[in-house]
Amino acid sequence: MNLIKQKREEKKLSQSELGRLLGLSQQHVQRFENGYPVPIKHAPKLAEILDIDIKELLPNALKDYAPTEKEVVKIDILNVRACCGNGFENITENVIGQHMMTLPALRELTTSLPENIKIIKAIGESMIPTIYPNDVVWIDISVKTPTSDGLYVLCVGTDLMIKRIQINPFDSSATVKSDNPQYTPFTRPHFQDVNVIGRVIYHMKRMS
């Protein structure tokens, strides 16, 4: 019996249920159980769900390069949208998925701790041409104070907004601005007066 099918049945999961956990269709799971190779990007998650050594899911040529469990990190994806505009009220912040990657790959992007990183989606046009609507944004929620110029997620009232903060080194005031010149910047007397939710550490463009 195929190992994936065996472990799935031991876990009392249907093909559809396993597919949903992987973010794939039932047909994808069926193909894996029929011997179709598991794509490398799905192997860590599948191995975790079914309690399989990830090396069992990889082609022979890649088995010696498989990451150990400790090297695979998980980044929470939230059902939260931060507005690149005049603000968007977020009602919930539930985790709706996880992005999995090896720790060395994460270190190519950032030195932030995996547990402090959250993935959200941007809406609005105020940060064009840097960030476009539906771009995926990674934020480090351990950063609660703007210590240097950069992109941050702010809370203004009940709204979350992605803005660029520039700190005046002479009086410590902060200018909060958009990259789109059509939007008017605003200032705060001191950079610590800006209610920061996290710092933007990475963003991915939406594929058109």
C-alpha positions as CSV (number, residue, x, y, z in Angstrom):
1,M,0.0,0.0,0.0
2,N,1.2,3.5,-0.7
3,L,2.7,5.1,2.4
4,I,0.7,8.3,2.1
5,K,-2.6,6.4,1.8
6,Q,-1.6,4.1,4.7
7,K,-0.8,7.0,7.0
8,R,-3.9,9.0,5.9
9,E,-6.1,6.0,6.7
10,E,-4.4,5.6,10.1
11,K,-5.2,9.2,10.8
12,K,-8.8,8.6,9.7
13,L,-8.6,11.4,7.2
14,S,-10.4,11.3,3.8
15,Q,-8.6,12.4,0.7
16,S,-10.7,15.6,0.7
17,E,-9.8,16.4,4.4
18,L,-6.1,15.8,3.8
19,G,-6.3,18.0,0.7
20,R,-8.0,20.8,2.6
21,L,-5.2,20.7,5.3
22,L,-2.6,21.0,2.5
23,G,-4.5,23.7,0.6
24,L,-4.9,21.3,-2.3
25,S,-7.8,19.4,-4.0
26,Q,-8.8,15.8,-3.4
27,Q,-7.5,15.0,-6.8
28,H,-4.0,16.1,-5.8
29,V,-4.0,13.7,-2.9
30,Q,-5.3,10.9,-5.1
31,R,-2.4,11.5,-7.4
32,F,0.1,11.3,-4.6
33,E,-1.4,8.0,-3.5
34,N,-1.1,6.7,-7.0
35,G,2.6,7.4,-6.9
36,Y,2.8,10.9,-8.4
37,P,5.8,12.8,-6.8
38,V,4.9,15.2,-4.0
39,P,6.1,18.7,-4.8
40,I,8.9,19.8,-2.5
41,K,7.0,22.8,-1.3
42,H,4.2,20.6,0.0
43,A,6.4,17.9,1.5
44,P,7.1,19.5,4.9
45,K,3.4,20.1,5.6
46,L,2.4,16.6,4.4
47,A,5.1,15.0,6.5
48,E,3.9,16.9,9.6
49,I,0.2,16.0,9.1
50,L,0.9,12.3,8.5
51,D,3.9,11.9,10.9
52,I,6.1,10.8,8.1
53,D,9.8,11.3,7.8
54,I,10.1,14.0,5.1
55,K,12.8,12.0,3.4
56,E,10.2,9.4,2.6
57,L,8.3,11.9,0.5
58,L,11.3,13.2,-1.6
59,P,12.9,11.8,-4.7
60,N,16.0,9.7,-4.1
61,A,18.3,12.4,-5.5
62,L,17.0,14.9,-2.8
63,K,16.9,12.6,0.3
64,D,20.3,13.7,1.5
65,Y,19.4,17.3,1.3
66,A,16.1,17.1,3.1
67,P,15.7,19.6,6.0
68,T,15.3,18.2,9.5
69,E,12.2,19.0,11.4
70,K,14.0,21.6,13.5
71,E,15.0,23.5,10.3
72,V,11.4,23.9,9.0
73,V,9.7,27.0,10.4
74,K,6.0,28.0,10.2
75,I,4.8,31.6,9.6
76,D,1.2,32.4,10.5
77,I,-1.1,33.7,7.8
78,L,-3.8,36.0,9.3
79,N,-7.2,36.9,7.9
80,V,-6.2,40.5,8.5
81,R,-6.0,43.3,5.8
82,A,-4.0,46.4,6.3
83,C,-5.0,49.4,4.2
84,C,-2.7,51.3,2.0
85,G,-5.2,54.2,2.1
86,N,-7.3,55.9,4.7
87,G,-7.7,52.9,7.0
88,F,-9.5,49.6,7.2
89,E,-11.2,48.3,10.4
90,N,-10.2,44.7,11.2
91,I,-12.7,42.7,13.1
92,T,-10.8,39.4,13.7
93,E,-7.2,38.3,13.6
94,N,-7.5,34.5,13.3
95,V,-4.8,32.3,11.9
96,I,-6.1,30.9,8.6
97,G,-3.0,29.1,7.5
98,Q,0.7,28.7,7.7
99,H,3.6,29.3,5.3
100,M,6.3,26.7,5.8
101,M,9.9,27.2,4.8
102,T,13.4,26.1,5.9
103,L,15.2,28.3,8.5
104,P,18.1,29.0,6.1
105,A,15.6,30.3,3.5
106,L,14.0,32.5,6.1
107,R,17.4,33.9,7.1
108,E,17.9,35.0,3.5
109,L,14.9,37.3,4.1
110,T,15.1,38.4,7.7
111,T,16.7,37.8,11.1
112,S,13.2,38.1,12.8
113,L,12.1,35.2,14.9
114,P,9.5,33.0,13.1
115,E,7.0,33.3,15.9
116,N,7.1,37.1,15.6
117,I,6.3,37.1,11.9
118,K,2.7,37.3,10.6
119,I,1.6,37.4,7.0
120,I,-1.3,39.7,6.0
121,K,-2.7,41.2,2.8
122,A,-2.6,44.8,1.7
123,I,-5.5,46.7,0.2
124,G,-5.7,50.3,-1.1
125,E,-3.4,52.4,-3.3
126,S,-1.6,54.8,-1.0
127,M,1.7,52.8,-1.0
128,I,1.9,52.4,-4.8
129,P,4.5,51.9,-6.4
130,T,6.0,50.1,-3.4
131,I,3.0,48.0,-2.3
132,Y,0.0,47.3,-4.5
133,P,-3.5,46.1,-3.6
134,N,-3.5,42.3,-2.7
135,D,0.2,42.2,-2.2
136,V,1.3,39.9,0.6
137,V,3.0,41.6,3.5
138,W,5.2,40.1,6.2
139,I,5.4,42.0,9.5
140,D,7.4,41.6,12.6
141,I,4.9,42.1,15.4
142,S,7.7,42.4,18.1
143,V,8.4,45.9,16.8
144,K,6.1,48.2,18.6
145,T,8.1,51.5,18.3
146,P,9.6,52.9,15.1
147,T,13.3,53.0,15.8
148,S,14.4,53.9,12.3
149,D,12.9,55.0,9.0
150,G,10.9,52.3,7.2
151,L,7.5,50.7,6.5
152,Y,5.3,49.9,9.4
153,V,1.8,48.7,10.1
154,L,0.0,51.3,12.3
155,C,-3.2,51.3,14.3
156,V,-5.1,54.6,14.0
157,G,-8.3,54.3,16.0
158,T,-9.6,50.9,14.9
159,D,-7.9,51.1,11.5
160,L,-4.8,49.3,10.4
161,M,-2.7,51.1,7.8
162,I,0.7,50.5,6.1
163,K,2.7,53.7,6.0
164,R,6.3,54.9,5.8
165,I,7.6,56.5,8.9
166,Q,10.4,59.0,8.8
167,I,12.0,60.2,12.1
168,N,13.4,63.6,12.5
169,P,16.8,63.1,14.3
170,F,16.7,66.7,15.7
171,D,13.4,66.8,17.6
172,S,12.4,63.0,17.4
173,S,9.1,63.9,15.6
174,A,7.7,61.5,13.1
175,T,6.3,62.0,9.7
176,V,3.8,59.3,8.6
177,K,3.5,59.3,4.8
178,S,2.4,57.3,1.8
179,D,4.6,56.5,-1.2
180,N,1.7,57.6,-3.4
181,P,2.0,61.4,-3.6
182,Q,-1.8,61.8,-3.9
183,Y,-2.1,61.1,-0.2
184,T,-1.3,63.7,2.5
185,P,1.2,62.9,5.1
186,F,0.7,63.7,8.8
187,T,3.1,64.2,11.7
188,R,3.4,63.2,15.4
189,P,5.3,65.3,18.0
190,H,7.4,62.2,18.9
191,F,8.0,59.0,17.1
192,Q,6.8,57.0,20.2
193,D,3.4,58.6,19.7
194,V,2.8,56.4,16.6
195,N,0.9,53.3,17.5
196,V,2.9,50.7,15.7
197,I,1.6,47.1,15.3
198,G,4.7,45.8,13.6
199,R,7.4,46.5,11.0
200,V,7.1,45.4,7.4
201,I,10.1,43.1,6.8
202,Y,9.1,41.7,3.4
203,H,6.4,41.9,0.8
204,M,5.5,39.9,-2.3
205,K,3.9,41.3,-5.4
206,R,0.5,39.9,-6.5
207,M,0.9,38.0,-9.7
208,S,-1.3,39.5,-12.4
